[in-house]
């Protein structure tokens, strides 16, 4: 049923898998929990939609906002939720409802250039987007239902993911009215994020401190393109704006709509403006220009750096005084753990409380539902404490997903992840620096070729998908000749790397510059390689030695990861010259890459891997298992006692015994069985069976015979009336039924067992002593000979029947009930069966036989109850029932004397006689048979035959027909 | 005359008859274990790990080691315990469900089908006692089957792949003793969680006279839930499915063990199992046995 997907619990919901889903992820991820069930939304949350004007002059825009108001009447603190890049206020609606349900006034809005808001994207420019935030906070300050710190200063927090996280950080830096922020998966420096070069001195003590070469970097081509593509798609609305057309036509329309739309008359337009609209979409012109330069040259110019730095929190972190909860993902090739690390350092340096949370997810993989829910709780807890002063102090600690957790990666995080909690984020202001363990690497100097044009290139990461290693089910693609590899020894003990390791390399390049990519592989004992989270550290190196024997030392910060290297695995640092996610130099070259600063002789260096001590948060609580066990045992005991009491009560109820019970083994009193559909199988049936009788239950098919017997056996409950067996009420499970032996409709033998085993097991199931069973006598009754030891499935119908009857007679029951016992038996067997039943009754026991055959009843039974259509028609001895007519068949020696015989007989009082097909028949009508015979003999007539005429057929049909 | 009344108890029962001695568990198990169905199930439980070992041995080419994808099959051959985990993982979703459904669903319905149910009831075995004994016998059979599977997997896997430590796909290792302990926990969890299927099949078994309908109905129901479980739109509703948390035993591979999901799984299973069992008892207590 379940496809085998490795040791992966199918439960965590799948994220996007296909490459095309990358864009969707980019759109949706920053909203963190767009897909999460919104079932928790409280009913009494109200929303207000408004369009808020912001900015002035050419930059004036209208922001599309939604305000979520909680149910209460008291003023509540407010939270502004900012959405991710490419999203709109809708992206955070679920989060907003959740927070509003927790009692916050929540304001969501579409940033300028997104959703239904007007304006151009300024990439969180303090002059535009951040000013918009100030406008919104002004708005909150005016509301009565928002708690106020001072005049024009509401109690407000800001949260958001990615682009929205940037709003939170920059907002807190520029607007000191903000009281707490919770930025998620966002950047510290856009320059470092889009033009990374993780080399240079880094003396910071934090775990994921990532070096960055000033003024240089390797252009993160794929991510930047994706980023820009989202905002630059030309929209119909923009073109409409240019020709002065009405805005409603293309408002918010996507590229598809624009493509299908007839272009307006372009002759009247300024060609430059059209080009700007088509290439830049909703981006501001300066950002658009910066992107185009970067995309075409791949180089970080001062102009680009200026644009990116303006949008980065890095330069203004010292202004942030609002307590900050930094949430960053381990599956993030866009904004790595180093970005949050830098933010944490910068903010904590002001003495501002900072808590750092890493989670299994990020721009490359959506978090599992469980993780997402945990993060929501974290954010709400942060605001509860810092905005409302309620709840537990979340502290300034550090949380990260346990590296022992099952599988992280594969575009989504699978399985349950555990969280490790540490008291502090190591290396922050005043805290101890992170522990770093030195792992020795060895390897010779190796040449690394960079191909012309950068192709073929290594493939490690695809935006939004992350580690291809897992996604494609193969190893990361490394091109032979394009990389140098340095291995550690096999690890004696597992190493859990939490943060960014560093390593000393030495590189020489003929031209003095090199673009390289360093990464840390986990190599299993079998040679299988894993690139944790699919992350690489790009290096843009300049001023290198051209002499391979005297390479320039380079200190490299590898990507920040959370990964456990098992004992027996090796760590492998790979330095390659290409990576398809980045812009590469066009010219080919051969670099030489070695370890450490020692050059050829050393051939070894230390890989410094950060480690964090913390306690794993696991839901281990063993006490509740004991509680559960106790509850289960308690309920079990309770049930047992209840069953005991119920049984006792039931026994008491059954204890009414009729005094004449032993003489009347069976008594039906007004028994009726009506089924739910209205069919009445037995109606008001009453009769008695006395000891030693062989009672026949006679009736056509469907007369209710079997139903009556089933009621007697306790299989069917009568709707009315009482059935007594030996004076005790019969019913399901009545103990008196143990005096009953029965054979009703079907043998009930287990086909795979022999006849003897069937009988033995049946007796064993009764739980009665084996010596009471009279097994041998029963087997004798069955008369199967050696066949008794063959499996029942090979028996003929008659043989099964006899075994079943023998089973009914096991233990010599005082009342034997047989339903159609002679069906399927051959005449000698039928005869033998009659003898058995008669002699059984002769021992003082009672037998009830049902049949639809008159002859059967007549020859076997002493008494008979005739039934038809569920009712008793007649009851009595067989003679009474059969002989009611009193007719006599007279056979004469000489047929010629027939007339004389008739006259003689008719001369007797009340007697009539006549010829029939059978011969002469006299109806005596109470006159003695003996007297009639004497009269004939006295008249000198030779009587050859004088027998009661048994008009059974007639009698039976007459009885049944009456009803 | 007197000879008859002498052997009668005050309750009306014949001497030697005691309700609490009827259909003892040993007798019921003797009856069940003489059946080919039961023997077949156990034979299959022994055979399945052996077949899987054979399949894994066949596929143990270089190709497998090149494939670095995180997959349980890849680490299945690293030790006997690992192999056992693989067997459990492979059988949880389907095979064990069928086994439980078979043992429980067959219990009452097969008696009805043979027609032996009415004779057992007329013995008389009190109805509630009959159900209880049938339920317990089915439990013994299914848990026995589960244990047989695991034991054969551990022993045969150990012989084939070595009695080593557990190595999980992400490379976490667990020592032999610890691994055994965890395995016991997993089996315990599975035994309890699968009770949902069993109890459901048992309930059906009291309704129908066709064992196939009871077994098939329970399996079918479980599959419907398993399929619905794939429908993401259902969201958190799926956490209340009887199939929910069926793979939670994998949490036992974590260090330290996170028992949150398993706790929920156990509670939920017990509640469902109790509910279905109660429905079965209720229905059977009132039912007219017409088979």
Boltz contact constraints between the chains, C-beta under 6 A:
constraints:
  - contact:
      token1: [A, 1]
      token2: [B, 93]
      max_distance: 6.0
  - contact:
      token1: [A, 1]
      token2: [B, 94]
      max_distance: 6.0
  - contact:
      token1: [A, 1]
      token2: [B, 226]
      max_distance: 6.0
  - contact:
      token1: [A, 2]
      token2: [B, 93]
      max_distance: 6.0
  - contact:
      token1: [A, 6]
      token2: [B, 70]
      max_distance: 6.0
  - contact:
      token1: [A, 6]
      token2: [B, 71]
      max_distance: 6.0
  - contact:
      token1: [A, 6]
      token2: [B, 72]
      max_distance: 6.0
  - contact:
      token1: [A, 6]
      token2: [B, 169]
      max_distance: 6.0
  - contact:
      token1: [A, 7]
      token2: [B, 72]
      max_distance: 6.0
  - contact:
      token1: [A, 7]
      token2: [B, 169]
      max_distance: 6.0
  - contact:
      token1: [A, 9]
      token2: [B, 247]
      max_distance: 6.0
  - contact:
      token1: [A, 9]
      token2: [B, 250]
      max_distance: 6.0
  - contact:
      token1: [A, 13]
      token2: [B, 232]
      max_distance: 6.0
  - contact:
      token1: [A, 37]
      token2: [B, 235]
      max_distance: 6.0
  - contact:
      token1: [A, 37]
      token2: [B, 236]
      max_distance: 6.0
  - contact:
      token1: [A, 404]
      token2: [B, 172]
      max_distance: 6.0
  - contact:
      token1: [A, 404]
      token2: [B, 255]
      max_distance: 6.0
  - contact:
      token1: [A, 406]
      token2: [B, 170]
      max_distance: 6.0
  - contact:
      token1: [A, 407]
      token2: [B, 70]
      max_distance: 6.0
  - contact:
      token1: [A, 407]
      token2: [B, 170]
      max_distance: 6.0
  - contact:
      token1: [A, 416]
      token2: [B, 251]
      max_distance: 6.0
  - contact:
      token1: [A, 418]
      token2: [B, 258]
      max_distance: 6.0
  - contact:
      token1: [A, 473]
      token2: [B, 69]
      max_distance: 6.0
  - contact:
      token1: [A, 475]
      token2: [B, 68]
      max_distance: 6.0
  - contact:
      token1: [A, 526]
      token2: [B, 65]
      max_distance: 6.0
  - contact:
      token1: [A, 528]
      token2: [B, 68]
      max_distance: 6.0
  - contact:
      token1: [A, 566]
      token2: [B, 171]
      max_distance: 6.0
  - contact:
      token1: [A, 616]
      token2: [B, 256]
      max_distance: 6.0
  - contact:
      token1: [A, 618]
      token2: [B, 256]
      max_distance: 6.0
  - contact:
      token1: [A, 618]
      token2: [B, 258]
      max_distance: 6.0
  - contact:
      token1: [A, 619]
      token2: [B, 258]
      max_distance: 6.0
  - contact:
      token1: [A, 619]
      token2: [B, 259]
      max_distance: 6.0
  - contact:
      token1: [A, 619]
      token2: [B, 260]
      max_distance: 6.0
  - contact:
      token1: [A, 620]
      token2: [B, 256]
      max_distance: 6.0
  - contact:
      token1: [A, 620]
      token2: [B, 259]
      max_distance: 6.0
  - contact:
      token1: [A, 662]
      token2: [B, 5]
      max_distance: 6.0
  - contact:
      token1: [A, 713]
      token2: [B, 122]
      max_distance: 6.0
  - contact:
      token1: [A, 715]
      token2: [B, 118]
      max_distance: 6.0
  - contact:
      token1: [A, 715]
      token2: [B, 289]
      max_distance: 6.0
  - contact:
      token1: [A, 716]
      token2: [B, 288]
      max_distance: 6.0
  - contact:
      token1: [A, 728]
      token2: [B, 12]
      max_distance: 6.0
  - contact:
      token1: [A, 732]
      token2: [B, 127]
      max_distance: 6.0
  - contact:
      token1: [A, 733]
      token2: [B, 124]
      max_distance: 6.0
  - contact:
      token1: [A, 733]
      token2: [B, 126]
      max_distance: 6.0
  - contact:
      token1: [A, 733]
      token2: [B, 127]
      max_distance: 6.0
  - contact:
      token1: [A, 735]
      token2: [B, 11]
      max_distance: 6.0
  - contact:
      token1: [A, 735]
      token2: [B, 12]
      max_distance: 6.0
  - contact:
      token1: [A, 735]
      token2: [B, 13]
      max_distance: 6.0
  - contact:
      token1: [A, 736]
      token2: [B, 12]
      max_distance: 6.0
  - contact:
      token1: [A, 737]
      token2: [B, 122]
      max_distance: 6.0
  - contact:
      token1: [A, 737]
      token2: [B, 124]
      max_distance: 6.0
  - contact:
      token1: [A, 738]
      token2: [B, 13]
      max_distance: 6.0
  - contact:
      token1: [A, 738]
      token2: [B, 14]
      max_distance: 6.0
  - contact:
      token1: [A, 738]
      token2: [B, 17]
      max_distance: 6.0
  - contact:
      token1: [A, 739]
      token2: [B, 14]
      max_distance: 6.0
  - contact:
      token1: [A, 742]
      token2: [B, 122]
      max_distance: 6.0
  - contact:
      token1: [A, 746]
      token2: [B, 115]
      max_distance: 6.0
  - contact:
      token1: [A, 748]
      token2: [B, 114]
      max_distance: 6.0
  - contact:
      token1: [A, 748]
      token2: [B, 115]
      max_distance: 6.0
  - contact:
      token1: [A, 748]
      token2: [B, 116]
      max_distance: 6.0
  - contact:
      token1: [A, 748]
      token2: [B, 119]
      max_distance: 6.0
  - contact:
      token1: [A, 750]
      token2: [B, 114]
      max_distance: 6.0
  - contact:
      token1: [A, 752]
      token2: [B, 35]
      max_distance: 6.0
  - contact:
      token1: [A, 761]
      token2: [B, 31]
      max_distance: 6.0
  - contact:
      token1: [A, 764]
      token2: [B, 27]
      max_distance: 6.0
  - contact:
      token1: [A, 765]
      token2: [B, 23]
      max_distance: 6.0
  - contact:
      token1: [A, 765]
      token2: [B, 27]
      max_distance: 6.0
  - contact:
      token1: [A, 766]
      token2: [B, 123]
      max_distance: 6.0
  - contact:
      token1: [A, 767]
      token2: [B, 21]
      max_distance: 6.0
  - contact:
      token1: [A, 767]
      token2: [B, 22]
      max_distance: 6.0
  - contact:
      token1: [A, 768]
      token2: [B, 16]
      max_distance: 6.0
  - contact:
      token1: [A, 768]
      token2: [B, 17]
      max_distance: 6.0
  - contact:
      token1: [A, 769]
      token2: [B, 16]
      max_distance: 6.0
  - contact:
      token1: [A, 772]
      token2: [B, 16]
      max_distance: 6.0
